[in-house]
Amino acid sequence: MGATYEYTGNLTVPAMIHGAYNAVQFASAYLTATGGV
């Protein structure tokens, strides 16, 4: 994400990537815990 910031010069881009990564991790943990997967 640091490289993304250096490439774009915009903090919003790595923040959005970080949020998307967290959402995927949360969804995976939730589906595993509830037996969805």
MIDOSE-1310 file (N, C-alpha, C; in nm, 2 decimals, decimal comma, always signed):
residues 37
mgat	+0,08/-0,12/+0,00/+0,00/+0,00/+0,00/+0,09/+0,12/+0,00; +0,20/+0,12/+0,06/+0,29/+0,23/+0,05/+0,34/+0,26/-0,09; +0,36/+0,15/-0,17/+0,40/+0,17/-0,31/+0,28/+0,23/-0,39; +0,16/+0,19/-0,35/+0,04/+0,25/-0,42/+0,03/+0,40/-0,39
yeyt	+0,06/+0,44/-0,26/+0,06/+0,58/-0,23/+0,17/+0,66/-0,30; +0,29/+0,60/-0,31/+0,40/+0,66/-0,38/+0,37/+0,68/-0,53; +0,30/+0,58/-0,59/+0,27/+0,58/-0,73/+0,16/+0,68/-0,76; +0,05/+0,69/-0,67/-0,06/+0,78/-0,70/-0,05/+0,92/-0,64
gnlt	+0,02/+0,92/-0,52/+0,03/+1,05/-0,45/-0,10/+1,09/-0,38; -0,18/+0,99/-0,37/-0,32/+1,01/-0,31/-0,34/+0,91/-0,20; -0,37/+0,95/-0,08/-0,39/+0,86/+0,03/-0,52/+0,79/+0,02; -0,62/+0,84/-0,05/-0,75/+0,77/-0,07/-0,74/+0,63/-0,13
vpam	-0,65/+0,62/-0,23/-0,63/+0,50/-0,30/-0,59/+0,38/-0,21; -0,48/+0,39/-0,14/-0,45/+0,28/-0,05/-0,55/+0,26/+0,07; -0,62/+0,37/+0,11/-0,72/+0,35/+0,21/-0,83/+0,27/+0,16; -0,87/+0,29/+0,03/-0,98/+0,21/-0,03/-0,93/+0,06/-0,05
ihga	-0,81/+0,04/-0,09/-0,76/-0,09/-0,10/-0,76/-0,16/+0,04; -0,72/-0,09/+0,14/-0,72/-0,15/+0,27/-0,86/-0,18/+0,32; -0,95/-0,10/+0,29/-1,09/-0,12/+0,33/-1,15/-0,24/+0,26; -1,12/-0,26/+0,13/-1,16/-0,37/+0,05/-1,10/-0,50/+0,10
ynav	-0,97/-0,50/+0,14/-0,90/-0,61/+0,19/-0,97/-0,65/+0,33; -1,00/-0,56/+0,41/-1,06/-0,59/+0,54/-1,20/-0,65/+0,52; -1,27/-0,59/+0,42/-1,41/-0,65/+0,39/-1,40/-0,79/+0,35; -1,31/-0,82/+0,26/-1,29/-0,96/+0,22/-1,25/-1,05/+0,33
qfas	-1,16/-1,01/+0,42/-1,12/-1,09/+0,53/-1,24/-1,11/+0,63; -1,32/-1,00/+0,65/-1,43/-1,02/+0,74/-1,54/-1,11/+0,68; -1,57/-1,10/+0,56/-1,66/-1,19/+0,49/-1,62/-1,33/+0,50; -1,49/-1,36/+0,48/-1,44/-1,49/+0,48/-1,45/-1,55/+0,63
aylt	-1,42/-1,47/+0,73/-1,43/-1,52/+0,86/-1,57/-1,54/+0,90; -1,66/-1,45/+0,86/-1,80/-1,46/+0,89/-1,86/-1,59/+0,83; -1,83/-1,61/+0,70/-1,89/-1,73/+0,63/-1,83/-1,86/+0,69; -1,70/-1,86/+0,73/-1,64/-1,98/+0,80/-1,71/-2,00/+0,93
atgg	-1,73/-1,90/+1,01/-1,79/-1,91/+1,14/-1,93/-1,95/+1,14; -2,01/-1,91/+1,04/-2,15/-1,94/+1,03/-2,18/-2,07/+0,95; -2,08/-2,13/+0,90/-2,10/-2,25/+0,82/-2,14/-2,22/+0,67; -2,12/-2,10/+0,63/-2,15/-2,06/+0,49/-2,06/-2,12/+0,39
v	-1,94/-2,16/+0,43/-1,84/-2,21/+0,34/-1,81/-2,35/+0,38
